[in-house]
């Protein structure tokens, strides 16, 4: 033990002497008081790791002491001890954020278990996480080196995210480094899987292909609509699966997760390509053909996603879905607040689409602004910022309103992002795309071993800008840089979050169905 300091406040403290000696022999440093005022004086004057607090003391009642302790030091764990088993007492204590609740007469091992749950929890979780991951390490490693199907890749990625988030909780850094290496190995194998199978998956009539951007609405979204129940499809731009898992606990009070799926984003994994494909139900080359003047190539001026609502309306007509629909795009806080106020009206529709741009803006801000890099310096912090944003967002409030009215929600995204750290040299003319994870243009010069190339854009369902145009995609953690001023740009974009290329984090993205409780 590390001599953790415990304050024990009880008006019958002398009767508890055997318990105190028992804990001291276990290495804990116990300070005792017999009333609430002295307890508060100790909390104000000294540092403690934990407080045992009797509920029924003369003078200031235990619940009042508890409330004041939380006002003084909100993060100080408190265990309430009482002779009463009344439900109201327990509810009052729990409402004031106690960490545990013990009923007299006390058992020494019961007290010790409470301490371990609170004080020693981090170390115990850390040790358990390490031992459990060590047991599964070989199994994951063998799976990574197998020829996996898409379903197997989905399951493996879910397992990797599970361990990644367990390491978040345990703060285990030693095994986390090993996990990072294993994640890189997984990404390397996943890229080979994509290169071998991607073009085979693209035909619209391939029933054996995974759900992809251009088939998402038909195969993943609309089947979740139930007649008579207001239905919302919420697309959160650039939402990775680990970020979904981060915010999911916030929704558990109001929603039941009916499905937690992953689908495959098309290439390039950018909003311009993948999101237009989602709402049109078409690959980019077919969007260009069908909607004259509404598809913008990379080198064209202006916005690239200005006609999503038109594409969605056209798709619903093609699919002969006679539904009353709405399409709302949120790009700033004022629009988000308007959307929140409009939820009662939206509930009158059969289906509502909400496109919410925040995560994508966050990832770009992390690249462009030093303060954002400091706030989200690694992916654990990036998840934490996502959680904080969502918890206080108008979107979360809107979803709670939808739950109150019994609505159904599908949450998904257009693509994810990956942290890049491996510069890849490429040479192109002035019209070459600026994206760091894919390039298209004429006369591109690159090392074929470092990229995935689609020589004929039409094979990948992509528009051909010039006769000699091709597409190249960065794999794993790579990012494209030009040889001129190489060091500057390599350093500037090192460890930034990017999208457009091939990685598990960009291409395997969440498809979640929520039903109101």
C-alpha positions as CSV (number, residue, x, y, z in Angstrom):
1,X,0.0,0.0,0.0
2,X,1.1,3.6,-0.5
3,X,-0.1,4.9,2.9
4,X,-3.3,6.4,1.5
5,X,-4.9,8.8,3.9
6,X,-8.5,8.1,5.1
7,X,-10.7,10.3,7.3
8,X,-13.3,8.4,9.3
9,X,-16.1,10.4,10.9
10,X,-18.4,8.6,13.3
11,X,-19.9,9.6,16.7
12,X,-19.2,6.0,17.9
13,X,-15.6,6.0,16.6
14,X,-14.3,4.2,19.7
15,X,-16.4,1.2,18.9
16,X,-14.8,1.0,15.5
17,X,-11.3,0.7,16.8
18,X,-10.9,-2.9,15.6
19,X,-11.8,-1.9,12.1
20,X,-9.3,1.0,12.2
21,X,-6.5,-1.3,13.5
22,X,-7.3,-3.8,10.8
23,X,-7.0,-1.1,8.1
24,X,-3.8,0.3,9.6
25,X,-2.2,-3.1,9.5
26,X,-3.1,-3.1,5.8
27,X,-1.0,0.0,5.4
28,X,-3.7,2.7,5.4
29,X,-3.2,6.0,7.4
30,X,-6.5,6.6,9.3
31,X,-7.5,9.9,10.9
32,X,-10.6,9.8,13.2
33,X,-13.1,12.4,14.3
34,X,-16.5,12.0,16.1
35,X,-18.6,14.8,14.7
36,X,-19.3,16.6,11.4
37,X,-17.7,19.9,12.3
38,X,-14.3,18.3,13.0
39,X,-14.7,16.3,9.8
40,X,-15.1,19.5,7.8
41,X,-12.1,21.1,9.6
42,X,-10.0,18.1,8.6
43,X,-11.1,18.2,5.0
44,X,-10.4,21.9,4.8
45,X,-6.9,21.6,6.4
46,X,-5.6,18.3,5.1
47,X,-5.4,16.0,2.1
48,X,-7.3,12.7,2.1
49,X,-7.8,10.0,-0.4
50,X,-11.1,8.9,1.0
51,X,-13.7,9.8,3.7
52,X,-15.9,7.3,5.7
53,X,-18.9,9.4,6.9
54,X,-21.5,8.3,9.4
55,X,-25.0,9.3,8.3
56,X,-26.4,9.8,11.8
57,X,-24.2,12.0,13.9
58,X,-25.2,14.6,16.5
59,X,-24.9,18.2,15.4
60,X,-24.5,18.5,11.7
61,X,-26.3,15.5,10.0
62,X,-24.1,13.3,7.8
63,X,-25.9,14.3,4.6
64,X,-25.2,18.0,5.3
65,X,-21.5,17.2,5.9
66,X,-21.4,15.2,2.7
67,X,-22.9,18.1,0.8
68,X,-20.3,20.5,2.2
69,X,-17.4,18.2,1.5
70,X,-18.5,18.0,-2.1
71,X,-18.7,21.8,-2.3
72,X,-15.2,22.0,-0.8
73,X,-13.5,19.1,-2.7
74,X,-15.9,17.7,-5.3
75,X,-13.4,14.9,-6.4
76,X,-12.9,13.6,-2.8
77,X,-14.5,10.1,-2.6
78,X,-17.0,9.7,0.2
79,X,-18.4,6.4,1.6
80,X,-21.7,6.9,3.6
81,X,-22.2,4.6,6.6
82,X,-25.6,4.2,8.2
83,X,-27.7,2.0,10.4
84,X,-30.7,2.8,8.3
85,X,-31.8,0.8,5.3
86,X,-34.5,3.4,4.3
87,X,-34.6,3.9,0.6
88,X,-35.0,7.7,1.0
89,X,-31.7,7.9,2.9
90,X,-29.9,6.0,0.2
91,X,-31.4,8.1,-2.6
92,X,-30.4,11.3,-0.8
93,X,-26.9,10.1,-0.4
94,X,-26.6,8.8,-4.0
95,X,-28.0,12.1,-5.2
96,X,-25.2,13.9,-3.5
97,X,-22.7,11.8,-5.3
98,X,-21.4,9.3,-2.7
99,X,-19.0,6.7,-4.0
100,X,-20.2,3.8,-1.9
101,X,-22.8,3.0,0.8
102,X,-22.2,0.7,3.8
103,X,-24.8,-0.4,6.4
104,X,-23.9,-1.2,10.0
105,X,-22.9,-3.5,11.6
106,X,-19.7,-3.3,9.5
107,X,-17.6,-6.2,8.4
108,X,-13.8,-5.5,8.2
109,X,-13.6,-7.2,4.7
110,X,-16.6,-5.2,3.6
111,X,-14.8,-2.0,4.5
112,X,-11.6,-3.1,2.8
113,X,-13.5,-4.0,-0.3
114,X,-15.0,-0.6,-0.4
115,X,-11.6,1.0,-0.2
116,X,-10.2,-1.2,-2.9
117,X,-13.1,-0.3,-5.2
118,X,-12.4,3.4,-4.8
119,X,-8.7,4.0,-3.9
120,X,-7.1,1.0,-5.5
121,X,-9.5,0.8,-8.4
122,X,-7.1,2.4,-10.9
123,X,-4.2,0.0,-10.1
124,X,-6.5,-3.0,-10.0
125,X,-8.1,-2.0,-13.4
126,X,-4.7,-1.3,-14.8
127,X,-3.4,-4.8,-13.7
128,X,-6.5,-6.6,-14.9
129,X,-6.5,-4.7,-18.3
130,X,-2.8,-5.6,-18.8
131,X,-3.3,-9.3,-17.9
132,X,-6.4,-9.6,-20.1
133,X,-4.8,-8.0,-23.1
134,X,-1.7,-10.2,-22.7
135,X,-4.0,-13.2,-22.9
136,X,-5.7,-11.9,-26.1
137,X,-2.5,-10.4,-27.7
138,X,-1.6,-13.6,-29.5
139,X,-5.1,-14.2,-30.7
140,X,-5.4,-10.7,-32.2
141,X,-1.9,-11.1,-33.8
142,X,-2.9,-14.3,-35.5
143,X,-6.1,-12.8,-36.7
144,X,-4.3,-9.8,-38.2
145,X,-2.1,-12.1,-40.3
146,X,-5.1,-14.2,-41.5
147,X,-7.0,-13.6,-44.7
148,X,-10.1,-12.0,-43.1
149,X,-13.5,-11.4,-44.6
150,X,-15.2,-8.0,-44.2
151,X,-17.3,-9.3,-41.3
152,X,-14.1,-10.6,-39.6
153,X,-12.5,-7.2,-40.1
154,X,-15.5,-5.5,-38.5
155,X,-15.2,-7.8,-35.5
156,X,-11.5,-7.3,-35.2
157,X,-11.8,-3.5,-35.3
158,X,-14.4,-3.5,-32.6
159,X,-12.1,-5.6,-30.5
160,X,-9.2,-3.2,-31.1
161,X,-11.4,-0.2,-30.1
162,X,-12.5,-2.1,-27.0
163,X,-8.9,-2.5,-25.9
164,X,-7.9,1.1,-26.9
165,X,-10.7,2.4,-24.7
166,X,-9.8,0.1,-21.8
167,X,-6.3,1.5,-21.9
168,X,-7.9,5.0,-21.7
169,X,-9.6,4.0,-18.4
170,X,-6.6,2.2,-16.9
171,X,-4.0,4.7,-17.9
172,X,-1.7,1.8,-18.7
173,X,1.1,3.1,-20.9
174,X,3.4,0.2,-21.1
175,X,1.0,-2.2,-22.8
176,X,-0.5,0.6,-24.7
177,X,2.7,1.0,-26.7
178,X,2.5,-2.7,-27.6
179,X,-1.2,-2.2,-28.6
180,X,-0.2,0.7,-30.9
181,X,2.2,-1.6,-32.7
182,X,-0.5,-4.2,-33.1
183,X,-2.9,-1.6,-34.4
184,X,-0.3,-0.6,-37.0
185,X,0.0,-4.3,-38.0
186,X,-3.8,-4.5,-38.3
187,X,-3.8,-1.4,-40.5
188,X,-1.1,-2.8,-42.8
189,X,-3.2,-6.0,-43.3
190,X,-6.4,-4.0,-43.7
191,X,-4.9,-2.0,-46.5
192,X,-3.9,-5.2,-48.3
193,X,-7.5,-6.4,-47.9
194,X,-8.9,-3.1,-49.4
195,X,-6.4,-3.2,-52.3
196,X,-7.4,-6.8,-53.1
197,X,-11.2,-6.4,-52.8
198,X,-12.2,-2.7,-53.1
199,X,-13.0,-2.6,-56.8
200,X,-14.9,-5.9,-56.6
201,X,-17.2,-4.4,-53.9
202,X,-18.3,-1.4,-56.0
203,X,-21.0,-2.7,-58.4
204,X,-24.5,-1.7,-57.1
205,X,-25.9,-5.2,-57.6
206,X,-23.2,-7.0,-55.6
207,X,-25.3,-8.4,-52.8
208,X,-22.2,-10.0,-51.2
209,X,-20.4,-6.6,-50.9
210,X,-20.4,-4.8,-47.6
211,X,-22.7,-1.8,-47.1
212,X,-20.7,1.1,-48.6
213,X,-21.4,4.9,-48.9
214,X,-23.3,4.6,-52.2
215,X,-25.5,1.7,-50.8
216,X,-25.8,3.0,-47.2
217,X,-29.2,4.7,-47.6
218,X,-30.8,1.7,-49.4
219,X,-29.2,-1.1,-47.3
220,X,-28.4,0.6,-43.9
221,X,-30.7,3.5,-43.3
222,X,-34.1,3.1,-44.8
223,X,-34.6,-0.5,-43.5
224,X,-34.6,1.0,-40.0
225,X,-37.6,3.2,-40.7
226,X,-40.8,1.9,-39.1
227,X,-44.2,3.3,-40.2
228,X,-45.8,5.6,-37.7
229,X,-42.6,6.3,-35.7
230,X,-40.7,9.6,-36.4
231,X,-37.4,8.7,-37.8
232,X,-34.1,10.6,-37.8
233,X,-30.9,9.9,-39.7
234,X,-28.2,11.9,-38.0
235,X,-24.9,12.1,-39.9
236,X,-22.1,13.4,-37.7
237,X,-19.3,14.3,-40.1
238,X,-16.0,12.5,-39.5
239,X,-17.2,10.4,-36.5
240,X,-14.8,7.5,-35.9
241,X,-16.0,4.3,-34.2
242,X,-13.9,5.0,-31.1
243,X,-15.6,8.4,-30.8
244,X,-19.0,6.8,-31.1
245,X,-18.1,4.4,-28.3
246,X,-17.0,7.4,-26.3
247,X,-20.3,9.2,-26.5
248,X,-22.5,6.1,-26.4
249,X,-22.8,6.0,-22.6
250,X,-24.4,9.5,-22.6
251,X,-27.2,8.1,-24.7
252,X,-27.9,5.0,-22.6
253,X,-30.4,6.8,-20.3
254,X,-32.7,7.7,-23.2
255,X,-32.0,5.1,-25.9
256,X,-31.6,1.4,-26.4
257,X,-28.9,0.5,-28.9
258,X,-30.6,-1.9,-31.3
259,X,-27.7,-2.3,-33.7
260,X,-24.0,-1.3,-33.6
261,X,-22.7,-1.9,-37.0
262,X,-19.8,-0.7,-39.2
263,X,-19.9,0.0,-42.9
264,X,-17.2,0.7,-45.5
265,X,-16.6,4.2,-46.7
266,X,-15.7,4.7,-50.4
267,X,-12.5,6.1,-51.5
268,X,-11.5,8.9,-51.3
269,X,-12.6,9.0,-47.6
270,X,-13.6,12.7,-47.8
271,X,-16.8,14.5,-47.5
272,X,-16.8,15.5,-51.1
273,X,-16.9,12.0,-52.3
274,X,-18.3,9.8,-49.5
275,X,-21.1,12.1,-48.3
276,X,-22.4,12.9,-51.8
277,X,-22.4,9.2,-52.5
278,X,-24.5,8.6,-49.3
279,X,-27.3,11.0,-50.2
280,X,-27.4,10.3,-53.9
281,X,-27.0,6.5,-53.6
282,X,-24.5,6.8,-56.5
283,X,-20.8,6.6,-57.0
284,X,-19.2,10.0,-57.9
285,X,-18.9,9.2,-61.6
286,X,-22.6,8.6,-61.8
287,X,-23.4,11.7,-59.7
288,X,-21.5,13.7,-62.3
289,X,-23.5,12.1,-65.2
290,X,-26.9,12.4,-63.6
291,X,-26.7,15.8,-62.1
292,X,-25.2,18.2,-64.7
293,X,-23.5,21.1,-62.9
294,X,-24.0,19.7,-59.4
295,X,-20.8,17.7,-59.1
296,X,-17.6,19.7,-58.5
297,X,-14.2,18.1,-59.2
298,X,-11.3,18.7,-56.9
299,X,-9.8,21.5,-59.0
300,X,-13.2,23.3,-59.4
301,X,-13.9,26.4,-57.3
302,X,-16.7,26.6,-54.7
303,X,-18.3,24.2,-52.3
304,X,-18.3,20.5,-53.0
305,X,-21.4,19.5,-51.0
306,X,-23.9,22.1,-51.9
307,X,-26.6,19.8,-53.4
308,X,-26.9,17.0,-50.8
309,X,-30.6,17.8,-50.2
310,X,-31.2,17.6,-53.9
311,X,-29.4,14.3,-54.2
312,X,-31.4,12.9,-51.2
313,X,-34.7,14.0,-52.7
314,X,-33.9,12.4,-56.0
315,X,-32.8,9.2,-54.3
316,X,-36.1,8.9,-52.4
317,X,-38.0,9.3,-55.7
318,X,-35.9,6.7,-57.4
319,X,-36.5,4.3,-54.5
320,X,-40.2,5.2,-54.6
321,X,-40.3,6.1,-51.0
322,X,-43.4,8.2,-50.5
323,X,-42.4,9.7,-47.2
324,X,-42.6,13.2,-45.8
325,X,-39.0,14.2,-45.3
326,X,-36.8,17.1,-44.2
327,X,-33.1,17.8,-44.7
328,X,-31.2,20.0,-42.2
329,X,-27.5,20.8,-42.4
330,X,-25.8,22.3,-39.3
331,X,-22.5,24.2,-39.7
332,X,-22.6,26.6,-36.7
333,X,-24.0,26.9,-33.2
334,X,-26.9,29.3,-34.3
335,X,-28.1,26.7,-36.8
336,X,-27.8,24.0,-34.2
337,X,-30.0,26.0,-31.7
338,X,-32.6,26.6,-34.5
339,X,-32.7,22.9,-35.2
340,X,-33.2,22.1,-31.5
341,X,-36.1,24.5,-31.3
342,X,-37.6,22.9,-34.5
343,X,-37.6,19.3,-33.2
344,X,-41.4,19.4,-32.4
345,X,-42.1,20.3,-36.0
346,X,-39.7,17.7,-37.3
347,X,-41.5,15.1,-35.3
348,X,-44.4,15.5,-37.7
349,X,-42.4,14.1,-40.6
350,X,-41.8,10.5,-41.5
351,X,-38.1,10.9,-41.9
352,X,-35.6,13.7,-41.1
353,X,-32.0,14.0,-42.1
354,X,-29.7,16.1,-40.0
355,X,-26.1,16.6,-41.1
356,X,-24.0,17.9,-38.2
357,X,-20.6,19.3,-39.0
358,X,-18.5,19.5,-35.8
359,X,-16.0,16.6,-35.6
360,X,-14.6,17.4,-39.0
361,X,-14.1,21.0,-38.0
362,X,-12.5,19.8,-34.8
363,X,-10.0,17.6,-36.6
364,X,-9.1,20.5,-39.0
365,X,-8.7,22.9,-36.1
366,X,-6.4,20.4,-34.4
367,X,-4.2,20.7,-37.5
368,X,-4.4,24.5,-38.0
369,X,-4.4,25.8,-34.4
370,X,-1.7,25.2,-31.8
371,X,-4.2,25.5,-28.9
372,X,-6.3,22.7,-30.4
373,X,-3.3,20.5,-30.7
374,X,-2.6,21.0,-27.0
375,X,-6.3,20.3,-26.1
376,X,-6.3,17.1,-28.2
377,X,-2.6,16.2,-28.2
378,X,-3.3,12.5,-28.7
379,X,-6.2,10.3,-29.6
380,X,-7.2,9.7,-26.0
381,X,-7.6,13.5,-25.6
382,X,-9.3,13.7,-29.0
383,X,-12.0,11.3,-27.7
384,X,-12.2,13.3,-24.5
385,X,-12.8,16.5,-26.4
386,X,-15.5,14.7,-28.4
387,X,-17.2,13.6,-25.3
388,X,-17.2,17.1,-23.8
389,X,-18.5,18.6,-26.9
390,X,-21.4,16.1,-27.3
391,X,-22.4,16.3,-23.7
392,X,-23.0,20.0,-23.9
393,X,-24.2,20.2,-27.6
394,X,-27.6,21.2,-28.9
395,X,-27.4,17.9,-30.8
396,X,-27.5,15.9,-27.6
397,X,-30.4,18.0,-26.3
398,X,-32.2,17.4,-29.6
399,X,-31.7,13.6,-29.3
400,X,-33.2,13.6,-25.8
401,X,-36.2,15.5,-27.1
402,X,-36.6,12.9,-29.9
403,X,-36.4,10.1,-27.2
404,X,-39.1,11.8,-25.1
405,X,-41.4,11.5,-28.2
406,X,-40.6,7.9,-28.9
407,X,-38.6,8.6,-32.1
408,X,-36.0,6.3,-33.8
409,X,-32.5,7.4,-34.7
410,X,-29.8,6.1,-37.0
411,X,-26.4,7.7,-36.3
412,X,-23.7,7.4,-38.9
413,X,-21.0,9.3,-40.7
414,X,-19.3,9.8,-44.0
415,X,-15.7,8.8,-43.1
416,X,-13.3,8.7,-40.2
417,X,-9.7,10.0,-39.8
418,X,-6.3,8.7,-38.9
419,X,-3.3,10.3,-37.2
420,X,-0.5,10.5,-39.8
421,X,3.2,10.3,-39.1
422,X,4.9,8.9,-42.3
423,X,5.6,11.4,-45.1
424,X,5.3,10.1,-48.7
425,X,6.9,12.1,-51.5
426,X,4.8,12.9,-54.6
427,X,5.3,15.3,-57.5
428,X,2.4,16.9,-59.4
429,X,1.4,20.0,-61.4
430,X,-0.4,23.0,-60.0
431,X,-3.8,21.4,-60.4
432,X,-3.0,18.4,-58.3
433,X,-5.3,18.0,-55.3
434,X,-4.2,19.4,-52.0
435,X,-5.5,16.6,-49.8
436,X,-2.8,14.9,-47.8
437,X,-4.2,11.4,-48.0
438,X,-5.1,11.1,-51.7
439,X,-4.0,12.8,-54.9
440,X,-5.6,13.1,-58.4
441,X,-4.1,14.9,-61.3
442,X,-2.2,14.3,-64.5
443,X,1.5,13.2,-64.6
444,X,1.8,12.4,-60.9
445,X,5.2,11.1,-59.9
446,X,5.4,8.7,-56.9
447,X,6.8,5.4,-55.6
448,X,4.3,2.8,-56.6
449,X,5.2,0.7,-53.6
450,X,4.1,3.4,-51.2
451,X,0.5,4.0,-52.5
452,X,-2.6,2.3,-53.7
453,X,-3.2,3.5,-57.2
454,X,-6.4,3.4,-59.3
455,X,-5.1,4.0,-62.8
456,X,-8.5,4.3,-64.4
457,X,-10.7,6.5,-62.2
458,X,-13.8,5.0,-63.8
459,X,-12.9,1.6,-62.4
460,X,-13.2,3.1,-58.9
461,X,-16.4,4.9,-59.7
462,X,-14.6,8.3,-59.9
463,X,-14.8,11.1,-62.4
464,X,-11.9,11.4,-64.8
465,X,-10.8,15.1,-64.9
466,X,-8.1,14.7,-67.6
467,X,-7.2,11.9,-70.1
468,X,-4.1,11.0,-68.0
469,X,-5.7,11.4,-64.6
470,X,-5.3,8.8,-61.9
471,X,-5.9,8.5,-58.2
472,X,-3.4,7.5,-55.6
473,X,-4.2,6.9,-51.9
474,X,-1.9,6.9,-48.9
475,X,-2.0,3.8,-46.8
476,X,-2.0,3.3,-43.0
477,X,-0.4,6.4,-41.4
478,X,1.1,8.0,-44.5
479,X,0.6,11.5,-45.8
480,X,1.7,13.1,-49.1
481,X,4.2,15.9,-49.2
482,X,6.0,17.6,-52.1
483,X,9.8,17.4,-52.3
484,X,10.2,21.2,-52.2
485,X,10.1,22.5,-48.7
486,X,9.8,18.9,-47.6
487,X,11.0,19.3,-44.0
488,X,8.6,22.2,-43.2
489,X,5.5,20.4,-44.4
490,X,6.5,17.1,-43.0
491,X,6.9,18.6,-39.5
492,X,3.8,20.8,-39.8
493,X,1.5,17.9,-40.6
494,X,3.2,15.3,-38.5
495,X,0.8,13.7,-36.0
496,X,-2.2,15.5,-37.4
497,X,-5.6,13.9,-38.1
498,X,-6.3,13.5,-41.8
499,X,-8.7,11.6,-44.0
500,X,-8.9,10.6,-47.7
501,X,-6.9,7.5,-47.8
502,X,-6.9,3.9,-46.6
503,X,-7.0,2.9,-42.9
504,X,-9.3,1.1,-40.6
505,X,-10.1,4.4,-38.8
506,X,-11.1,6.1,-42.0
507,X,-13.0,3.4,-43.8
508,X,-14.7,1.3,-41.1
509,X,-17.2,3.8,-39.7
510,X,-20.2,3.5,-37.3
511,X,-23.7,2.7,-38.3
512,X,-25.8,2.8,-35.2
513,X,-29.6,2.3,-34.7
514,X,-31.2,3.8,-31.5
515,X,-34.7,3.1,-30.2
516,X,-36.2,5.3,-27.5
517,X,-36.6,3.7,-24.1
